[in-house]
Amino acid sequence: MDDSKESSGVSSSHPALFPDLVAGVDRPALRFGDLALTYAELAAAAGALAAGLDRSGRVAVWATPTAETAVGVLAALLAGVPAVPLNPKTGGSELSHVIADSAPLAVFAAPDDELPDALGSLRRIDVRAEAPAVPGPPLPDEPAPDSPAFVVYTSGTTGPPKGAVLPRRALASTLDALADAWQWTADDVLVHGLPLFHVHGLILGVLGPLRRGGAVRHLGRFSTEGVTRELASGATMLFGVPTMYHRIAQALPGDRPLAKALSGARLLVSGSAALPVHDHDRITAATGCRVIERYGMTETLMNTSVRADAEPRAGTVGVPLAGVELRLVDEAGAPTTDPAEVGEIQVRGPNLFTEYLNRPDATAAAFTADGFFRTGDMAVRDPDGYVRIVGRKATDLIKSGGYKIGAGEIENALLDHPGVREAAVTGEPDADLGERIVAWIVPDDPARPPAATALVDHVAAQLAPHKRPRVVRYLAELPRNDMGKIMKRSLHE
């Protein structure tokens, strides 16, 4: 056992999730605006909170994009207490469901946060993002790898949100596999402006750098000016969702400092939804850099990624990460053999969640007999292993005229039309075809939207006639959630 672990009181029987945090090294760890903390300061602040937590329960975290959220989450992880991140924008009914289902003993919040009535029954613990004046007790022993780290609630598109229980081994497995794929080291400084109640912004964007011993700079709120400032002053990596990269692509032609800053980044990563090929191409043309994509879910953390040392192929989410088994299956559950055949993605590995909290029925239904998780995502796989997502089984796989058609490729074709700013594709019942393809279009110029016939012909010329939209509908904007994903069910509502 080394001296740093002896002095912290942390047992060496299980490897630490955050070795540099346990060691309390004097190196930058995180920064939110003007507030910056070293690993030593972060360990002291989180350790003081951890000392008062009981491993027999859970703690909710009012997950605003602040340093207090990061400190609160780390306190729970150091204490071995499962954290339940709460989206501050969640409505009262859904928030009440999450609290009743997860039954936390307390809620962490920044001192100035106003909490809703749904949290009124919980003991409030104020989080301060600063080292205490008096050193606290030694850090608790490191919990076992299979012990729960988080309960993260899914979006609840088919009923009330379900709490996915993520073990500590899933965090370690995913973050280490991404370090391998992205050549992620302690020298990297990550910048992002993502929410901190979800896997992307919290686990990848905050805990990822801390596991590596690097640093994270959070913008508080995404802006191209913030991206320019941080990348121009030492940040090496950028995480974002397609909405953010779309804004970057739009700004680049008239923003030379942004183009210069992006061109100096070591890695640009997009996730949470597919990045349109058109935006890929615009960013590469302006900066010489490629955005790489990865694929994951709340229940699985990360499954695949384009590697930093491999071909950055737009329109794909790369290859399976180390430790992840991935297969595509047909409707009968048999593995697909034709690379062009669309199949459902199933995955197995140490990155998976253990259960849906209080839902043994849903947990059992989510897994196959041989332990693969049914993702509900549909894809094809290139001969060299690159995975191309075509969409969700429930909303993005359209069965029309005897064909299985993925919405994603039609959306990319529509976005390639100069008159289209945003596009979504869905299916709706059709007496003749089974389902007809519907295109939802946000015009680049609302006063002069492209003609429906021109859009239909554009798709038919790029893809195949049976993939052309049968209906075109125009909108002022597409409905999106906090992570930038298009809420397709809302389109038909």
C-alpha positions as CSV (number, residue, x, y, z in Angstrom):
1,M,0.0,0.0,0.0
2,D,1.4,3.4,-0.9
3,D,1.7,6.3,1.5
4,S,-1.0,8.3,-0.1
5,K,-3.6,5.6,0.4
6,E,-2.5,4.9,4.0
7,S,-2.8,8.6,4.8
8,S,-6.3,8.7,3.3
9,G,-7.6,5.7,5.1
10,V,-8.7,4.1,1.8
11,S,-8.4,0.3,1.6
12,S,-6.2,-1.2,-1.1
13,S,-8.5,-4.3,-1.4
14,H,-10.3,-2.6,-4.3
15,P,-8.7,-0.2,-6.8
16,A,-9.8,3.4,-6.4
17,L,-12.1,4.8,-9.1
18,F,-10.2,8.1,-8.9
19,P,-6.6,7.5,-7.8
20,D,-5.5,11.1,-8.0
21,L,-8.5,12.3,-6.0
22,V,-7.7,9.7,-3.3
23,A,-4.0,10.8,-3.4
24,G,-5.0,14.4,-3.1
25,V,-2.5,15.6,-5.7
26,D,-1.9,19.3,-6.2
27,R,-3.0,19.6,-9.9
28,P,-6.0,21.3,-11.5
29,A,-9.1,19.0,-11.5
30,L,-12.2,21.0,-12.5
31,R,-13.2,24.5,-13.3
32,F,-16.7,26.1,-13.5
33,G,-16.4,29.7,-14.6
34,D,-14.1,31.5,-12.1
35,L,-14.3,28.6,-9.6
36,A,-11.4,26.2,-9.9
37,L,-10.4,23.3,-7.6
38,T,-7.3,21.1,-7.5
39,Y,-7.6,17.4,-6.8
40,A,-6.5,18.1,-3.2
41,E,-9.2,20.7,-2.8
42,L,-11.8,18.6,-4.5
43,A,-11.0,15.6,-2.3
44,A,-11.3,17.7,0.8
45,A,-14.6,19.2,-0.2
46,A,-16.1,15.9,-1.3
47,G,-14.6,14.0,1.6
48,A,-16.2,16.3,4.2
49,L,-19.6,15.5,2.7
50,A,-18.9,11.8,2.3
51,A,-18.1,11.5,6.0
52,G,-21.7,12.1,6.9
53,L,-23.3,9.6,4.5
54,D,-24.7,6.2,5.4
55,R,-24.0,3.4,2.9
56,S,-27.4,1.9,3.7
57,G,-29.3,4.5,1.6
58,R,-29.2,6.7,-1.5
59,V,-28.7,10.4,-2.0
60,A,-30.3,12.6,-4.6
61,V,-28.3,15.3,-6.3
62,W,-30.0,18.4,-7.7
63,A,-27.8,18.3,-10.8
64,T,-27.4,21.9,-12.0
65,P,-24.4,22.6,-14.3
66,T,-22.2,23.7,-11.3
67,A,-19.2,22.7,-9.3
68,E,-21.5,21.9,-6.4
69,T,-23.1,19.1,-8.5
70,A,-19.6,17.6,-9.2
71,V,-18.6,17.8,-5.5
72,G,-21.9,16.2,-4.4
73,V,-21.6,13.3,-6.9
74,L,-18.0,12.7,-5.9
75,A,-18.9,12.7,-2.2
76,A,-21.5,10.0,-2.8
77,L,-19.0,7.9,-4.8
78,L,-16.3,8.3,-2.2
79,A,-18.8,7.3,0.5
80,G,-20.1,4.3,-1.5
81,V,-23.6,5.7,-1.5
82,P,-25.6,5.5,-4.8
83,A,-26.3,8.9,-6.3
84,V,-29.6,9.7,-8.0
85,P,-29.0,12.7,-10.4
86,L,-32.1,14.9,-10.7
87,N,-32.8,16.9,-13.8
88,P,-33.8,20.4,-12.6
89,K,-36.1,20.8,-15.5
90,T,-38.2,17.7,-14.7
91,G,-41.9,18.3,-14.0
92,G,-43.4,17.8,-10.6
93,S,-45.2,14.6,-11.4
94,E,-42.2,12.8,-12.9
95,L,-39.9,14.2,-10.1
96,S,-42.3,12.8,-7.5
97,H,-42.2,9.4,-9.2
98,V,-38.4,9.4,-9.2
99,I,-38.2,10.3,-5.5
100,A,-40.8,7.7,-4.5
101,D,-39.1,5.0,-6.6
102,S,-35.5,5.7,-5.5
103,A,-36.4,6.7,-1.9
104,P,-33.2,8.8,-1.2
105,L,-32.4,9.7,2.4
106,A,-31.3,13.2,1.5
107,V,-30.8,15.6,-1.4
108,F,-27.6,17.5,-2.2
109,A,-28.0,21.0,-3.5
110,A,-26.0,24.2,-3.8
111,P,-26.8,26.7,-1.0
112,D,-28.7,29.1,-3.3
113,D,-30.8,26.4,-5.1
114,E,-34.5,26.7,-4.7
115,L,-35.9,23.1,-4.6
116,P,-39.4,22.2,-5.8
117,D,-42.1,20.9,-3.5
118,A,-41.6,17.3,-4.7
119,L,-38.4,17.3,-2.7
120,G,-39.9,18.8,0.4
121,S,-39.9,15.6,2.4
122,L,-36.1,15.0,1.9
123,R,-33.4,16.2,4.2
124,R,-31.5,18.9,2.4
125,I,-27.7,18.9,2.6
126,D,-26.0,22.0,1.2
127,V,-22.9,21.5,-0.9
128,R,-20.0,23.9,-0.8
129,A,-17.4,23.7,-3.6
130,E,-14.5,24.6,-1.4
131,A,-12.1,22.8,0.9
132,P,-13.3,23.0,4.6
133,A,-11.3,25.1,7.0
134,V,-10.6,22.1,9.2
135,P,-9.4,18.9,7.6
136,G,-12.0,16.1,7.7
137,P,-11.7,12.5,8.7
138,P,-10.0,9.9,6.4
139,L,-11.9,8.9,3.3
140,P,-14.0,5.8,3.6
141,D,-12.8,2.4,2.2
142,E,-13.2,1.9,-1.5
143,P,-16.4,0.0,-2.1
144,A,-16.5,-3.3,-4.1
145,P,-16.7,-2.9,-7.9
146,D,-20.1,-4.5,-8.2
147,S,-21.7,-2.1,-5.6
148,P,-24.1,0.5,-7.1
149,A,-22.7,3.9,-8.0
150,F,-25.7,5.6,-9.6
151,V,-29.4,5.2,-10.2
152,V,-30.0,7.1,-13.5
153,Y,-33.6,7.4,-14.7
154,T,-34.4,6.7,-18.4
155,S,-36.5,9.0,-20.5
156,G,-39.7,7.0,-19.9
157,T,-41.0,7.0,-23.5
158,T,-43.1,3.9,-22.9
159,G,-44.2,4.6,-19.3
160,P,-42.9,6.1,-16.1
161,P,-39.1,6.5,-16.1
162,K,-37.1,3.4,-14.9
163,G,-34.1,3.7,-12.7
164,A,-31.1,2.0,-14.2
165,V,-28.7,0.9,-11.4
166,L,-25.1,1.4,-12.6
167,P,-22.3,-0.4,-10.7
168,R,-18.9,1.0,-10.1
169,R,-17.3,-1.6,-12.4
170,A,-19.4,-0.2,-15.3
171,L,-18.0,3.3,-14.7
172,A,-14.4,2.0,-14.6
173,S,-14.9,-0.3,-17.6
174,T,-16.4,2.4,-19.8
175,L,-14.0,5.2,-18.9
176,D,-11.0,2.9,-19.3
177,A,-12.2,1.6,-22.7
178,L,-12.7,5.2,-23.9
179,A,-9.2,6.0,-22.7
180,D,-7.9,3.2,-24.9
181,A,-10.0,4.3,-27.9
182,W,-9.4,8.0,-27.6
183,Q,-5.8,7.9,-26.3
184,W,-7.1,9.8,-23.3
185,T,-4.4,10.7,-20.7
186,A,-3.8,12.9,-17.7
187,D,-2.4,15.6,-20.1
188,D,-5.8,16.1,-21.6
189,V,-8.1,19.0,-20.6
190,L,-11.8,18.5,-21.6
191,V,-14.2,21.4,-22.2
192,H,-18.0,20.9,-22.5
193,G,-21.3,22.6,-21.6
194,L,-23.5,19.5,-21.2
195,P,-26.1,18.9,-18.5
196,L,-24.9,17.0,-15.5
197,F,-27.9,14.8,-14.8
198,H,-27.1,12.3,-17.6
199,V,-24.4,9.9,-18.6
200,H,-22.8,12.1,-21.3
201,G,-22.2,15.2,-19.3
202,L,-21.7,13.7,-15.8
203,I,-20.1,10.3,-16.2
204,L,-18.1,10.9,-19.4
205,G,-17.7,14.7,-19.1
206,V,-16.8,15.1,-15.4
207,L,-15.8,11.6,-14.0
208,G,-13.9,10.7,-17.2
209,P,-11.2,13.4,-16.8
210,L,-11.0,12.8,-13.1
211,R,-10.4,9.0,-13.6
212,R,-7.5,9.9,-16.0
213,G,-6.0,12.4,-13.7
214,G,-6.7,15.2,-16.2
215,A,-8.9,18.3,-15.9
216,V,-12.4,19.4,-17.0
217,R,-13.6,22.9,-17.7
218,H,-17.3,23.3,-17.8
219,L,-18.8,26.2,-19.7
220,G,-21.9,26.4,-17.5
221,R,-23.9,27.1,-20.7
222,F,-22.7,26.1,-24.1
223,S,-21.6,28.9,-26.4
224,T,-19.2,29.0,-29.4
225,E,-17.4,31.9,-27.6
226,G,-16.8,29.6,-24.6
227,V,-15.5,26.8,-26.8
228,T,-13.2,29.2,-28.6
229,R,-11.8,30.6,-25.3
230,E,-11.2,27.3,-23.7
231,L,-9.7,25.5,-26.7
232,A,-7.5,28.5,-27.3
233,S,-6.2,28.4,-23.7
234,G,-5.1,24.9,-23.3
235,A,-8.1,22.6,-23.6
236,T,-7.5,19.6,-25.8
237,M,-10.8,17.9,-26.1
238,L,-14.4,18.9,-26.7
239,F,-17.6,16.9,-26.0
240,G,-20.9,18.0,-27.4
241,V,-24.3,16.9,-28.8
242,P,-25.3,17.4,-32.4
243,T,-27.2,20.6,-31.6
244,M,-24.0,22.1,-30.4
245,Y,-22.0,21.0,-33.3
246,H,-24.7,22.2,-35.7
247,R,-24.3,25.7,-34.1
248,I,-20.6,25.4,-34.5
249,A,-20.9,24.5,-38.1
250,Q,-23.2,27.4,-38.7
251,A,-20.8,29.9,-37.0
252,L,-17.6,28.7,-38.6
253,P,-17.7,30.5,-42.0
254,G,-17.6,33.9,-40.2
255,D,-15.7,33.0,-37.1
256,R,-11.9,32.6,-37.7
257,P,-11.0,32.4,-34.0
258,L,-13.4,29.5,-33.6
259,A,-12.0,27.7,-36.6
260,K,-8.5,28.2,-35.4
261,A,-9.3,27.0,-31.9
262,L,-11.1,23.8,-33.2
263,S,-8.2,23.1,-35.5
264,G,-5.9,22.9,-32.6
265,A,-8.0,20.4,-30.6
266,R,-6.8,16.9,-30.2
267,L,-10.2,15.3,-30.2
268,L,-13.8,16.5,-31.0
269,V,-16.5,14.0,-29.8
270,S,-20.2,14.0,-30.5
271,G,-22.8,11.8,-28.8
272,S,-26.3,11.3,-27.5
273,A,-27.7,11.4,-31.1
274,A,-26.5,11.0,-34.6
275,L,-24.5,14.0,-36.0
276,P,-25.7,14.7,-39.6
277,V,-23.1,14.0,-42.3
278,H,-23.6,17.6,-43.6
279,D,-22.4,19.0,-40.3
280,H,-19.5,16.6,-40.2
281,D,-18.4,17.9,-43.6
282,R,-18.8,21.6,-42.8
283,I,-16.7,21.3,-39.7
284,T,-14.0,19.3,-41.5
285,A,-13.9,21.8,-44.4
286,A,-13.4,24.7,-42.0
287,T,-11.0,23.2,-39.5
288,G,-9.3,20.2,-41.1
289,C,-10.5,18.2,-38.0
290,R,-13.0,15.3,-37.9
291,V,-15.6,14.9,-35.3
292,I,-15.8,11.3,-34.0
293,E,-18.9,9.7,-32.7
294,R,-19.6,7.1,-30.1
295,Y,-22.7,5.1,-29.1
296,G,-24.0,4.3,-25.7
297,M,-27.1,4.2,-23.5
298,T,-28.0,4.9,-19.9
299,E,-28.2,1.1,-19.3
300,T,-25.0,0.3,-21.0
301,L,-22.8,3.4,-20.8
302,M,-20.5,3.3,-23.8
303,N,-20.6,0.4,-26.4
304,T,-18.7,1.6,-29.5
305,S,-16.6,4.5,-30.7
306,V,-14.6,5.7,-33.6
307,R,-11.0,5.3,-32.4
308,A,-8.7,8.3,-32.3
309,D,-6.0,6.3,-34.2
310,A,-8.4,5.0,-36.9
311,E,-10.4,6.3,-39.9
312,P,-12.9,8.9,-38.7
313,R,-15.8,7.7,-40.8
314,A,-18.8,10.1,-40.8
315,G,-22.1,8.4,-40.3
316,T,-20.8,5.6,-38.1
317,V,-20.3,5.1,-34.4
318,G,-17.1,3.1,-34.8
319,V,-16.3,-0.3,-33.5
320,P,-17.0,-2.1,-30.2
321,L,-15.0,-0.9,-27.2
322,A,-12.6,-3.1,-25.3
323,G,-14.6,-5.6,-23.3
324,V,-17.9,-5.1,-25.1
325,E,-19.5,-7.9,-27.1
326,L,-21.9,-6.6,-29.8
327,R,-24.1,-8.5,-32.2
328,L,-27.0,-7.6,-34.6
329,V,-30.0,-9.9,-34.5
330,D,-33.1,-10.2,-36.8
331,E,-36.7,-10.2,-35.7
332,A,-36.4,-13.9,-34.7
333,G,-33.4,-13.2,-32.5
334,A,-30.9,-14.9,-34.8
335,P,-27.6,-13.1,-35.6
336,T,-27.6,-11.3,-38.9
337,T,-25.2,-12.6,-41.6
338,D,-25.7,-10.0,-44.4
339,P,-23.8,-6.8,-43.7
340,A,-26.5,-4.8,-45.4
341,E,-29.3,-6.3,-43.2
342,V,-30.7,-4.1,-40.5
343,G,-30.6,-5.8,-37.1
344,E,-31.2,-4.9,-33.4
345,I,-28.0,-4.2,-31.4
346,Q,-27.5,-6.5,-28.5
347,V,-24.5,-6.0,-26.1
348,R,-22.8,-7.9,-23.3
349,G,-20.0,-6.8,-21.0
350,P,-18.8,-5.2,-17.8
351,N,-20.3,-1.9,-18.9
352,L,-23.9,-2.9,-18.3
353,F,-26.3,-1.9,-15.6
354,T,-27.3,-4.5,-13.1
355,E,-31.1,-3.9,-12.9
356,Y,-34.0,-1.6,-13.2
357,L,-34.7,-0.5,-9.6
358,N,-37.8,-2.2,-8.2
359,R,-38.6,-3.6,-11.7
360,P,-37.6,-7.3,-11.9
361,D,-40.0,-7.8,-14.7
362,A,-38.5,-5.1,-16.9
363,T,-35.0,-6.2,-16.0
364,A,-35.7,-9.8,-17.1
365,A,-37.3,-8.6,-20.3
366,A,-34.3,-6.5,-21.2
367,F,-31.9,-9.4,-21.3
368,T,-31.6,-12.5,-23.5
369,A,-31.1,-15.9,-22.0
370,D,-27.3,-15.7,-22.7
371,G,-26.9,-12.3,-21.0
372,F,-27.1,-9.8,-23.9
373,F,-28.9,-6.6,-23.3
374,R,-31.6,-5.7,-25.9
375,T,-30.9,-2.1,-26.8
376,G,-33.8,-1.5,-29.1
377,D,-31.4,0.4,-31.5
378,M,-31.2,-0.8,-35.1
379,A,-28.0,-0.8,-37.1
380,V,-26.0,-2.3,-40.0
381,R,-22.4,-3.3,-39.7
382,D,-19.7,-2.6,-42.3
383,P,-17.5,-5.6,-43.3
384,D,-14.7,-4.1,-41.2
385,G,-16.8,-3.9,-38.1
386,Y,-17.9,-0.2,-38.1
387,V,-21.5,0.1,-36.8
388,R,-24.0,2.4,-38.5
389,I,-27.1,3.2,-36.4
390,V,-30.3,3.6,-38.4
391,G,-32.5,4.5,-35.4
392,R,-34.7,3.2,-32.6
393,K,-36.7,0.1,-33.3
394,A,-39.8,1.7,-32.0
395,T,-39.6,5.0,-33.9
396,D,-36.9,4.9,-36.6
397,L,-37.3,1.6,-38.3
398,I,-39.9,2.0,-41.0
399,K,-41.5,-1.0,-42.8
400,S,-42.8,0.3,-46.1
401,G,-43.7,-1.8,-49.1
402,G,-41.9,-4.8,-47.8
403,Y,-38.7,-2.9,-47.2
404,K,-37.0,-2.2,-43.8
405,I,-35.9,1.4,-44.0
406,G,-33.8,3.3,-41.4
407,A,-34.9,6.9,-40.8
408,G,-31.3,8.1,-40.3
409,E,-30.1,7.8,-43.9
410,I,-33.2,9.7,-45.2
411,E,-32.6,12.4,-42.7
412,N,-29.0,12.8,-43.8
413,A,-30.1,13.0,-47.4
414,L,-32.7,15.7,-46.6
415,L,-30.1,17.7,-44.6
416,D,-27.9,17.7,-47.7
417,H,-30.5,19.8,-49.5
418,P,-29.6,23.5,-49.3
419,G,-33.1,24.6,-48.3
420,V,-33.3,22.3,-45.2
421,R,-32.0,23.4,-41.8
422,E,-33.3,20.5,-39.8
423,A,-35.1,17.3,-40.7
424,A,-36.7,14.3,-39.0
425,V,-38.2,11.2,-40.6
426,T,-40.9,9.0,-39.2
427,G,-43.4,6.4,-40.4
428,E,-47.1,6.5,-40.1
429,P,-49.7,3.8,-41.0
430,D,-50.6,3.4,-44.7
431,A,-53.2,1.0,-46.0
432,D,-51.2,0.1,-49.1
433,L,-47.5,0.3,-47.9
434,G,-47.9,-0.7,-44.3
435,E,-46.1,2.5,-43.3
436,R,-45.4,5.6,-45.4
437,I,-42.4,7.7,-44.9
438,V,-43.0,11.2,-43.4
439,A,-40.5,14.0,-43.6
440,W,-40.6,16.8,-41.0
441,I,-38.7,19.8,-42.3
442,V,-37.5,23.0,-40.7
443,P,-36.7,25.2,-43.7
444,D,-33.5,27.2,-43.9
445,D,-35.6,30.2,-45.0
446,P,-39.1,29.9,-43.5
447,A,-40.5,32.4,-46.0
448,R,-39.3,30.3,-48.9
449,P,-39.5,26.6,-47.9
450,P,-38.2,24.1,-50.5
451,A,-41.1,22.4,-52.5
452,A,-42.1,19.0,-51.3
453,T,-41.6,17.5,-54.8
454,A,-38.1,18.8,-54.8
455,L,-37.3,17.2,-51.5
456,V,-38.8,13.9,-52.5
457,D,-36.9,13.9,-55.8
458,H,-33.7,14.8,-53.9
459,V,-34.0,11.8,-51.6
460,A,-34.9,9.4,-54.5
461,A,-31.9,10.5,-56.4
462,Q,-29.5,10.0,-53.5
463,L,-30.8,6.8,-52.1
464,A,-33.5,4.7,-53.7
465,P,-37.0,5.4,-54.9
466,H,-38.6,3.3,-52.1
467,K,-36.9,5.5,-49.5
468,R,-38.5,8.7,-50.7
469,P,-40.9,10.5,-48.4
470,R,-44.5,10.2,-49.2
471,V,-45.5,13.1,-47.0
472,V,-43.6,16.3,-46.2
473,R,-44.6,18.5,-43.3
474,Y,-43.1,21.9,-42.4
475,L,-42.3,23.1,-38.8
476,A,-40.8,26.1,-37.2
477,E,-38.6,23.9,-35.0
478,L,-38.2,20.2,-34.1
479,P,-39.1,19.1,-30.5
480,R,-35.9,18.2,-28.6
481,N,-35.1,17.1,-25.1
482,D,-32.3,18.5,-22.9
483,M,-29.7,16.3,-24.6
484,G,-30.7,17.6,-28.1
485,K,-32.4,14.4,-29.2
486,I,-35.5,14.8,-31.4
487,M,-38.6,13.6,-29.6
488,K,-40.3,11.9,-32.5
489,R,-43.3,10.8,-30.6
490,S,-44.1,14.4,-30.0
491,L,-44.2,15.1,-33.8
492,H,-47.2,12.9,-34.3
493,E,-48.9,14.2,-31.1
